[in-house]
């Protein structure tokens, strides 16, 4: 037998709250004071609820207010309704507080293998209710996935274009020049940006393929763009490093990518380049209601920046 549909449009949580207050205090005047309304207003709303339910909830007299037998049963149910409503609000607030559940994160390919291994244990300790799903790719396709709600957050090099995105800087990562030890630049220290630019035109500057943000950053630091027929490209940062080790040319390598490279010390020299760095940040959709939680997440990450990197803008 099908259940009869009962509309809830006339039922108000506020009215239930008035009834519970009257039951708690057994006095309409004190109940109205607790609820912040006039006694007449509270009494009228209680009567309307009784009419809606077609039940007298209270037995009234000048000296006392007591719940009727039906009132005892229904007011108890009303308390459960209010408790559930408060739990609903608390759950919604918690959702915009500490992160929990599945979080789909994208990381640019020139950062992921070097940052994520230290990031994940830290997240497991500090965000035990968080489940991470990682994607590693180039900036443009990951931002497209973020825009289409296929990702929740992206670790990328800033700035990021797009009015639909909000960003938070996490840390500045220095660039170092990685140079074959047989190359003339390997003997220069300190190394200036002009030194890199002077040797770029002859094809010594090695670059990543189109689509890697590191390619554009390297060109910007060196202040030059080799002609197409002189560009020598690598498909990944690992391949770029191997090409440098083989004496094919030099390039700029992010600080974190130099971890565990001791086996190449005899083949590759690394030199700091003053002011050469990139800003790593967190990106999310500006329409995502978890924005406050993401900003807190970014603040947490800024407090735990990797060794060798710097606070944003410092």
N, C-alpha and C positions, 0 to 999 in steps of 0.2 A: 504494500500500500504506500503510495507516494505521500511524503510529508507536505503539509500545508506551508506555503511560504508566508513568513511573518516579517513585514518590513520593520527595520530598526530606526527609521528616520526620526521617530518621536522619542527615542531613548537616548538620554544624554549621560555621559560619564559624570558631568558636573552634578546632575540631579541625584545620581547614585551617591556621590560624595556628600551631598546635603543629608540624605537619609542616614548614611553611616554616622555622620557627625551627631545627628539627633539621637541616634541609638547610643552612641558613646556617652553623651552628656545628659541625656534624658531631659533636655530643655531646649526649646526652639531659640530662645534669646541667645544663650551661650553658643549654640551651634552656629547661629548666624554670625556671631562675632568671630568665631574660629575660621569660618569660611570667607570672611571679609565682605559680607552682603548684609542688607537690611533684613530684619526679622520678617517683615511682610513679604519681601521677595522670596526668602527661603521657604516660608510657609506655602506660598502660592506654587512654587516649583514642586514641593513635596506632594501637594494635592494633585497637580497635573500628572505626576508619576503614578499616583494611586489610581487616577482615572484611566491612564493608559494600561496599567496592569489589571484594572478592574478588581483591585484588592485594597482593603484598608490595612496599611502597614503599621499604624499606631493607634492606640486607644488614648484619647486626649481628655484631660480635665483641667480645671484651673490649677490643681495642685500637683499633678503628675502627668508624665508622658511615658507610656510603656508600649513595647511592640506587641502586636497581636500574634497569635500562633502562626498565621500565614506570614506575618512580618518577620518573625524570628527566622523562618526558613529562607525567605527571599532576601533579607538583609545579609544573611551569611553568604548567599550566592553573590550578592552585590560586592561584598568584600573581596571575593575571589576575582571578580571582574576588574576591580580597581587594582588588585595586586598584579594581575596579568597585564593591564595597561601600563603600569609603572615598569614592569619587566621589559615590555616592548620598547619603552623610551630609553631605558638603561642600555638595552642591547644595541639600539640605534646609535647612542652616544659612544658606546664602546667601539663600534665599527669605524668611527672616525678618530678613535684614539690609537692605542698600540696596534700595529699591524698583526693580522693573523689570517690563517687560511692560505689559499693558493695565491701567489704573486708571480705574475709572468714578467720576467725581466729580460731585456735585450742588452747586450754589451758589444761595443765595437770590437772588431777582430784584433786591432792593435793594442787593446787593453785587456780583454778577457783572460787570455792564458796566463797573464802575469799578475793580475789583480784578484781574480776570482778565487784562486787557491787559498789566499789568506782571508778573503772576505767571508767565505761560507762558514768556516768554524766560528768566526766572530758572530755571525747572524744566528747560528744555532744556539750559542750561549745567551745572547741578548734578546732574541725573538723566538723562543721555543715553540710557539704556536704557529709559526710561519712556515709554509711549504713553498720552496723556490722551484720555478720552472725556467731554465735558462735558454736563451737563444743568442748565438754569436753570428754576426753578419756585418755588412757595411752600413754606414749611417743612413743613407737614403731609404733602402728597403725596410729598415727597422722603424724609421719614423713613419713610413707608410703603414706599417702594421700597428703602430701605436695610434695613429689617427683613426684606423678602422677598428679599434678596440680588440685587436688580436694580441696586444701587449699592454701591460700596465705601467711599466717604467722602462726607461732606456738610459744606460750609462753612455754618454757621448762627449765629444769635444765641443766646447762652447765657443762662439755662440751658435744657436740653432735657430733657423728661420721658421716662421710659422706663427700666425696669431693664435692658433688653437692650442699652442703649447705653453706650459709654464716650466721654468727651469730654476735650478738651485745649484750654485757652484759648490764643489766638494773639495777639490785640491788642485794646485798647480803642479804639473809634472815637468821637470826640466828635460830638455833635449841634450844629448851628448853627440858629438861628432864621432862616428865609428869609421876608422881609416885603416887601410892596410899599412902594416909597419914599413913597407917598402915605398910608400907614397910620400912625396915631398911635404905634404901637410902634417905628416906624423911627427916631424921634428919641431913643429911650431907650438909653443905654449907660453902664454895663453893664445887661444885661437880666436880670431875675430870673424864676424860674419862676412866681412869683405874678403877674407882669405877663402872662404867657401865659395863666394860668388865668383872670384877670379878663376877658379878651377872648374866651375860648373859648365861653362860654354863648350869645353872640349869633350864632353861626354863622360867626365869622371863622376858626375853626380848621379847616383843610382836612385831610382824612384819606384814607388809602388804603382800598380796599374790604376787607371781611372776608377773612381768610386771610393777609393780610400781617402779619408780625410787627412791622413798623415802625409799623403802626397802633396796636397795643397799647402799644408803647414810647412813642409820642407822647402817648397818653392818660395813661400812667403819669407821664411827666415833667410834663405840664401839671396833673396832679392833678384832672382833671375829665372828665366824659363828657357831651358835649352830647346832648340828646334826639334821638331818631331823626329827627323832622321838621326838626331844625336841622343835622343832619350833612350835610356837603358832601363828596362822595367823588370820588376819582380812581382810575382803573384801574391806573395805574403811576406810578413815581416821575417819569418824564419828563412825564407828563400833569399831575402835581401841580405840577411846576416851572412849566409853562406857565400853569397857572391862577394861580399866585402872580404871575408876570410880567404877567398881564392884570389884576391888581388884585383878584382874587376873594377873597383872604384870605391867611393866613400858615400856616406849618407848620414842623415840624422836619425838617431834611435832614441825612443823614449826611455827615461830613467828605469822604469820598472822592467822593461824588456832586457835589461842587462844583468838581471839576476841569474845566477848559476851559469855564467859564461866563462868561467875560469879556464876551461879547456881551449879557449881561443886566444888566450893572452899572448901567445907567441906570434899569432898571425894578425891580430887586430889591436890597434891602439885606440883608446877612447879619450876624448878631450872635451872638457866643458866649454860651452859656448855662452858667454855672458848674455843674459836676458832672453835666451832661446828657451821657450817653454810653451806648454799648452794647458788650457784650463779644462779639467774634467768635471762634468756636472751631471745632475740627475734631471731627466725630462719626463713630464707626464702631461696628459690632456688637461687643459685649464677647466674643462667642464666636469672632471672627475670629482665626485663629492669627497673622495679620500684625500683631497689636497692638503688639509691640515695635518693628517697623519704622514703624508709624504714629506712635508716640510720638516716635521719632527724627525723623520727618518734621515733626511739630508743633514740635519743638525747633528744627529748621532754619528753619521759617517765622517763629518768634518772633525769630530772629536777623536777620530781613529784613523787618521790619514796614514798612508804607507810610508815606510822609511825612505828617505831621500826626496820626498815630495814636500810641498809647502802649503800653508794655509792660503786660500784664494786671495790674490792681489798683493801678497807679501813678497 
